[in-house]
Amino acid sequence: MKHVRKGISLSLILILAVMAMLTGCSSSDTSGKADGKWAGKKIKVQMIGDFKDKTATDPITGKKVKGIDVLKEEFEKQHPGASVDFILMPWEGYTEKTQAMITSNEADVYQMPGLADFAPQGVLEPLQPYIDKDKEMDLDKFIDSQVDGWKVLGKDDDKLQIYGLPFLGDARFIAYDKKLFDDWGVDYLSDHPTMKEVAEKAKQMTGKNPKTGKQNYGIWFRGDWSSAFTLIDLAEGQNGKWGEGFAWKDVKFNFNSPEMKKGLDWLLDMKNYAPKGLVSNQGSEKWLTKDNNVAIMMNQGPGDTIKPTYAQGLEDRIGIAQEFKNKDGKGGLFAGSPLAIAKSSKNKDLAWEWIKFATSEFAQKYVFEEVGAIPAIKAAKTWKSTKEMPLMLPVFEAMSSPWTPRYPWGSSQPRFTLTSEVEAALTGKRTAQQALDKAQRESTAWVKNRK
């Protein structure tokens, strides 16, 4: 009986020893996984645009496009034990949807073009403290002007601060059809054309094409959605500006300045060399087709130009020139999408890790090569995928020279007021001076009464 008890005791000791060893191995094996720094931590990331959950077919190129699950897999691989989930939304109505999400604390990280409107609400985390303590984050990796362009004022700030870092790049430029220039015997646009040059060449190429006999138009620009930004750039090309200030209490508009008046008169003149329907965004339906009939396209963006150009095999036909710049080489709309951390996030450190990851070469390559969006880092200039698209070079230049920081009124009422008045002038309801005086008066009153 003693021998049996002794055997049981020895067996029990052996079992306990093995369990201890297994426990030790388990702790060691999962120190970087389930029990690691990121164990059990989760974040939700809101994404705006053409992102897809899974691999799908691109309607423009017909090629398979990898889903955002590629980013999820790589991020979680780099951060063992952590998990990231996405809330995807289209561009339509993104401002209102984002506001609703922030109010209900739905996400940790937001893609936020309207940064200047959200930071003053006190709902975003300032990023400078994270940048200062993280040696892995080098702001020099971003294309020039991209970080400064997104600086804004928070609720209690008296100086511009970083509440968002560049994720999707964007720019505006002038695009033109080299074939039409050749048909008319007109020299291509300069890399940095003046208003005078654009006007003269637009006039020369309006009428019956001397080679095809078809009607051509010298120029096209939107008379609705983006017309305020087109007008502001025209003023910048004359060394004027929209106004001054960033905090609403300091904002003063120059919407009826001499430069703005000359710019609107220029648009009214150019309307004579454009297809009908500018105000309703019509007349450019043949652009980026072999039957294109418009020579010069104002205020164009890379998302609607680069990928479609190469998809249609028109890369030898399309040229890109810079928008109008001031004497310091600055001008044009700053655009794109930064990433911001919600003040309500319970995992801000992991949220910061996502921002670092989303601005890494891995994620930025995905943005360009799979989604067709524009990367915001300098390294993109050296990628094989961008070198295969030479039209990206002037896009990167355009990204480095816009007016910064972003117009503080760019997504607020003054923008829509100015747009409406440009439309009124284009449709003959008001003279240029009357329209600009009204935009100045109403925008000034809006800022004064803003709470």
C-alpha positions in Angstrom: 0.0 0.0 0.0 2.9 2.3 0.8 4.4 1.5 -2.5 1.2 2.4 -4.3 0.9 5.7 -2.4 4.5 6.5 -3.1 3.9 5.8 -6.8 0.9 8.0 -6.8 2.9 10.8 -5.1 5.7 10.5 -7.7 3.2 10.5 -10.5 1.5 13.6 -9.1 4.9 15.3 -8.7 5.7 14.5 -12.4 2.4 15.8 -13.6 2.7 19.0 -11.7 6.3 19.4 -13.0 5.1 18.9 -16.6 2.3 21.4 -16.1 4.7 23.9 -14.7 6.9 23.4 -17.7 4.0 23.8 -20.1 2.8 26.9 -18.3 6.3 28.4 -18.5 6.5 27.6 -22.2 3.1 29.0 -22.8 4.0 32.3 -21.1 7.2 32.5 -23.0 5.6 31.7 -26.4 2.8 34.2 -26.0 4.8 37.0 -24.5 4.7 38.7 -27.9 1.2 37.5 -28.7 -1.8 37.0 -26.4 0.2 38.2 -23.3 2.2 40.9 -25.1 2.1 44.6 -25.1 -0.9 44.8 -27.4 -2.8 41.7 -26.1 -6.5 42.2 -26.2 -6.3 45.8 -27.4 -8.7 46.8 -30.2 -9.3 49.8 -32.4 -11.8 50.9 -34.9 -10.6 52.9 -37.9 -13.0 54.9 -40.1 -12.0 55.1 -43.8 -13.5 57.2 -46.5 -13.3 56.6 -50.3 -13.0 53.6 -52.6 -11.7 51.1 -50.0 -13.2 47.6 -50.2 -13.3 44.9 -47.5 -12.2 42.1 -49.8 -10.6 41.7 -53.2 -12.7 43.1 -56.0 -12.6 44.1 -59.6 -11.7 47.7 -60.5 -14.5 49.1 -62.8 -12.0 51.3 -64.6 -9.0 49.0 -65.2 -10.8 45.6 -64.9 -8.0 44.4 -62.7 -8.4 42.7 -59.3 -7.9 45.1 -56.4 -6.8 43.8 -53.0 -9.2 44.6 -50.1 -8.3 46.4 -47.0 -8.0 43.1 -45.2 -4.4 43.3 -46.5 -3.7 46.2 -44.2 -5.5 44.5 -41.3 -3.4 41.3 -41.7 -0.1 43.2 -41.8 -0.9 45.6 -39.0 -2.0 42.8 -36.6 1.2 40.9 -37.6 3.3 43.8 -36.6 1.3 44.3 -33.4 0.8 40.8 -32.0 -2.3 40.5 -29.8 -4.0 43.6 -31.2 -6.9 43.8 -33.6 -8.2 46.5 -36.0 -11.6 46.8 -37.6 -12.7 49.2 -40.2 -15.8 51.3 -40.8 -15.9 52.2 -44.5 -17.9 55.0 -46.0 -18.2 56.7 -49.4 -17.3 60.4 -49.9 -21.0 61.4 -50.2 -22.1 63.0 -46.9 -18.9 62.0 -45.1 -18.9 65.2 -43.0 -22.3 64.6 -41.4 -21.6 60.9 -41.0 -18.2 61.6 -39.3 -19.9 64.0 -36.9 -22.4 61.4 -35.9 -19.7 58.8 -35.4 -17.6 61.1 -33.2 -20.7 62.1 -31.2 -21.4 58.4 -30.4 -17.7 57.5 -29.9 -17.8 54.9 -32.7 -14.1 54.9 -33.8 -10.6 55.5 -32.5 -9.0 56.8 -35.7 -10.7 59.0 -38.3 -9.8 59.9 -41.8 -10.7 63.5 -41.5 -10.6 66.1 -44.4 -12.6 68.5 -42.3 -10.0 68.6 -39.6 -10.3 72.4 -39.1 -14.0 72.0 -38.2 -13.5 69.1 -35.8 -10.4 70.1 -33.8 -12.1 73.2 -32.3 -14.8 70.9 -30.9 -12.2 69.4 -28.5 -13.0 65.9 -29.8 -9.5 65.1 -31.2 -6.2 64.2 -29.6 -3.2 66.5 -30.2 -0.5 64.5 -32.0 2.6 66.5 -31.1 3.2 64.7 -27.8 3.2 61.4 -29.7 5.5 62.7 -32.4 8.0 64.0 -29.7 8.3 60.8 -27.9 8.4 58.4 -30.9 11.7 58.2 -32.6 10.1 56.1 -35.4 8.0 59.0 -36.6 10.0 61.4 -38.9 7.9 64.2 -40.3 10.4 64.7 -43.1 9.1 61.6 -44.8 6.1 63.5 -45.9 6.0 65.5 -49.2 6.7 69.1 -48.6 3.7 71.2 -47.4 1.7 68.1 -46.5 2.1 68.3 -42.7 1.8 72.1 -42.5 -1.3 72.0 -44.7 -3.2 70.1 -42.0 -2.2 72.2 -39.0 -5.3 73.6 -37.2 -6.4 75.2 -34.0 -7.8 73.0 -31.2 -10.4 74.2 -28.7 -7.9 75.9 -26.4 -5.0 76.6 -28.8 -3.6 80.0 -29.7 -1.2 78.6 -32.2 -1.7 76.1 -35.1 -1.1 72.5 -33.9 -0.9 69.0 -35.4 -4.1 67.1 -34.9 -3.8 65.0 -38.1 -1.1 63.5 -40.2 -1.3 63.0 -44.0 -2.8 59.8 -45.2 -4.2 60.4 -48.7 -2.5 63.1 -50.8 -4.3 65.2 -53.3 -3.6 68.3 -55.4 -5.1 70.5 -58.1 -3.6 71.2 -61.5 -4.3 72.2 -65.1 -4.6 69.2 -67.5 -4.6 69.5 -71.3 -4.9 67.4 -74.5 -1.7 67.5 -76.5 -3.4 66.1 -79.6 -5.7 69.1 -79.8 -2.8 71.4 -79.4 -1.0 69.6 -82.2 -4.1 69.8 -84.4 -4.3 73.5 -84.0 -0.6 74.1 -84.2 -0.4 75.6 -80.7 2.5 75.2 -78.3 1.8 73.1 -75.3 1.2 74.9 -72.0 4.2 75.9 -70.0 4.8 74.0 -66.8 3.8 77.1 -64.9 1.5 79.0 -67.2 0.1 82.5 -66.5 -3.6 83.5 -66.9 -2.6 85.3 -70.1 -1.1 82.2 -71.6 -4.0 80.0 -70.8 -6.5 82.5 -72.1 -4.7 83.1 -75.4 -4.3 79.4 -76.1 -7.9 78.6 -75.1 -9.1 81.2 -77.6 -6.9 79.8 -80.4 -8.4 76.3 -80.0 -12.1 77.2 -80.0 -13.9 76.4 -83.2 -13.8 73.8 -86.0 -10.7 71.6 -85.6 -8.5 72.3 -88.7 -7.7 68.6 -89.0 -10.9 66.8 -87.9 -13.5 69.4 -88.8 -15.2 68.8 -85.4 -16.1 71.5 -82.9 -13.4 72.1 -80.3 -13.5 74.2 -77.1 -10.4 75.8 -75.7 -11.2 75.4 -72.0 -13.5 73.9 -69.4 -14.0 74.5 -65.7 -16.7 73.6 -63.2 -19.1 76.4 -62.6 -20.5 74.8 -59.5 -18.8 72.7 -56.8 -15.2 73.8 -57.2 -15.6 77.2 -58.7 -14.7 79.0 -55.5 -11.3 77.3 -55.4 -10.7 78.0 -59.1 -11.4 81.7 -58.4 -9.2 81.8 -55.3 -6.3 80.3 -57.3 -6.7 83.0 -60.0 -6.3 85.6 -57.3 -3.2 83.8 -56.0 -1.7 83.9 -59.5 -1.9 87.7 -59.2 -0.2 87.7 -55.7 -3.6 88.1 -54.0 -5.1 85.9 -51.4 -8.5 84.8 -50.0 -8.0 86.9 -46.8 -6.2 86.3 -43.5 -6.5 84.6 -40.1 -7.3 81.1 -39.0 -9.3 81.3 -35.8 -12.8 82.4 -36.7 -12.4 85.5 -34.5 -9.4 86.5 -36.6 -10.7 85.7 -40.1 -11.0 88.5 -42.6 -12.1 87.9 -46.2 -10.8 89.5 -49.4 -13.5 88.0 -51.6 -14.2 91.4 -53.3 -10.5 92.4 -53.8 -9.2 93.7 -57.1 -7.5 90.3 -57.7 -10.7 88.4 -57.1 -12.6 90.8 -59.4 -10.0 90.3 -62.2 -10.2 86.6 -61.6 -14.0 86.4 -62.0 -13.9 88.6 -65.1 -11.3 86.1 -66.5 -13.7 83.2 -65.8 -16.6 85.1 -67.4 -14.4 85.7 -70.5 -13.3 82.0 -70.6 -16.9 81.0 -70.5 -17.1 82.1 -74.1 -14.6 79.4 -75.1 -16.1 76.6 -73.1 -18.9 74.2 -73.8 -22.4 75.1 -72.5 -23.4 73.7 -69.1 -20.5 74.7 -66.9 -22.7 75.6 -64.0 -24.4 72.2 -64.1 -21.0 70.4 -64.5 -21.7 69.5 -68.1 -19.7 69.8 -71.4 -16.7 67.7 -70.5 -18.2 64.3 -71.1 -15.6 63.5 -73.8 -12.6 64.4 -71.7 -10.2 61.4 -71.4 -11.6 59.7 -74.4 -10.2 59.5 -77.9 -13.0 61.8 -79.1 -12.2 64.6 -76.6 -13.1 68.0 -77.7 -11.8 70.2 -74.9 -8.2 71.5 -75.0 -7.6 72.8 -71.4 -9.2 71.5 -68.2 -8.9 73.7 -65.1 -8.8 72.6 -61.5 -8.3 68.9 -62.1 -7.4 66.3 -59.5 -5.2 63.2 -59.7 -8.0 60.8 -58.7 -10.0 61.7 -61.8 -7.0 62.0 -64.1 -4.1 59.7 -63.5 -5.6 56.2 -63.4 -8.2 56.9 -66.1 -5.6 58.3 -68.4 -3.4 55.2 -68.2 -6.4 52.9 -68.2 -7.6 54.4 -71.5 -4.0 54.3 -73.0 -3.9 58.1 -73.3 -0.7 58.7 -71.4 1.1 60.2 -74.4 -1.8 62.5 -75.1 -2.4 64.1 -71.7 -0.2 66.8 -70.2 -0.2 68.5 -66.8 0.7 72.0 -65.9 0.7 73.7 -62.5 -2.1 75.9 -61.2 -1.4 79.6 -60.9 1.2 80.5 -58.3 2.2 83.7 -56.5 5.6 85.3 -56.6 6.8 82.8 -53.9 5.7 79.8 -56.0 2.7 79.2 -53.7 -0.9 78.7 -54.9 -3.7 76.3 -55.5 -5.9 74.2 -53.2 -4.5 72.1 -50.5 -6.5 68.9 -50.4 -6.3 65.2 -49.3 -7.1 63.4 -46.1 -5.3 63.3 -42.7 -5.7 60.7 -39.9 -6.7 61.9 -36.5 -7.2 60.2 -33.1 -10.5 60.6 -31.2 -10.2 62.1 -27.8 -12.6 59.4 -26.6 -10.4 56.5 -27.7 -9.6 54.1 -25.0 -6.5 52.7 -26.9 -4.8 55.9 -28.0 -1.3 54.2 -28.1 -2.6 51.6 -30.5 -4.4 54.3 -32.5 -1.1 56.1 -32.8 0.5 52.9 -34.0 -2.1 52.7 -36.7 -1.3 56.2 -37.9 2.4 55.3 -38.1 1.5 52.1 -40.0 -0.9 53.9 -42.4 1.8 56.4 -43.3 4.4 53.7 -43.8 5.6 52.6 -47.3 3.6 49.3 -47.0 0.3 51.1 -46.4 1.0 54.0 -48.8 1.9 51.6 -51.6 -1.4 49.8 -51.0 -3.2 53.2 -51.2 -1.6 53.9 -54.6 -1.2 50.5 -56.3 -4.5 49.0 -55.2 -6.9 51.8 -54.5 -5.5 54.3 -57.0 -5.4 57.1 -54.3 -2.4 59.4 -54.0 0.4 58.7 -51.5 1.6 61.4 -49.2 5.2 60.4 -48.6 8.4 61.3 -50.5 9.4 57.7 -50.9 6.6 57.3 -53.4 8.6 59.3 -56.0 11.1 56.4 -56.2 8.6 53.5 -56.5 8.5 51.4 -59.6 4.7 51.8 -59.8 4.9 55.6 -59.8 7.9 55.8 -62.2 5.7 53.8 -64.6 3.3 56.7 -64.5 5.3 59.9 -65.4 2.2 62.0 -65.0 2.6 61.5 -61.2 5.7 63.8 -61.2 3.8 67.0 -61.8 1.2 65.8 -59.3 3.9 65.5 -56.6 5.1 69.0 -57.5 1.5 70.3 -57.1 1.2 68.7 -53.7 4.3 70.5 -52.5 3.3 74.0 -53.4 -0.3 74.8 -52.4 -1.4 77.5 -50.1 -1.0 76.2 -46.5 -2.4 75.8 -44.0 -5.6 74.7 -45.7 -8.2 77.4 -46.2 -10.0 77.4 -42.8 -13.3 78.1 -44.5 -12.8 75.3 -47.1 -15.6 73.2 -45.8 -17.7 75.9 -44.1 -20.4 78.3 -45.2 -18.2 81.0 -46.8 -17.0 78.4 -49.4 -20.6 77.7 -50.4 -21.5 81.4 -50.3 -18.6 82.2 -52.7 -19.5 79.3 -54.9 -23.1 80.4 -55.2 -22.0 83.9 -56.2 -19.6 82.7 -58.8 -22.5 80.7 -60.2 -24.7 83.8 -60.1 -22.1 85.8 -62.1 -21.7 82.9 -64.7 -25.5 82.7 -65.2 -25.8 86.5 -65.6 -27.8 87.1 -62.5 -25.2 89.5 -61.1 -22.2 91.3 -62.4 -18.8 90.2 -61.2 -18.5 93.1 -58.7 -22.0 92.6 -57.4 -21.5 88.9 -56.9 -18.2 89.4 -55.0 -19.5 92.2 -52.9 -22.4 89.9 -51.8 -20.1 87.0 -51.1 -17.9 89.4 -49.0 -20.8 90.8 -47.1 -22.5 87.5 -46.3 -19.3 85.6 -45.4 -18.2 88.4 -43.1 -21.6 88.4 -41.4 -21.5 84.6 -41.0 -18.2 84.7 -39.3 -19.3 87.6 -37.0 -22.5 85.7 -36.0 -20.8 82.3 -35.7 -21.0 80.8 -32.2 
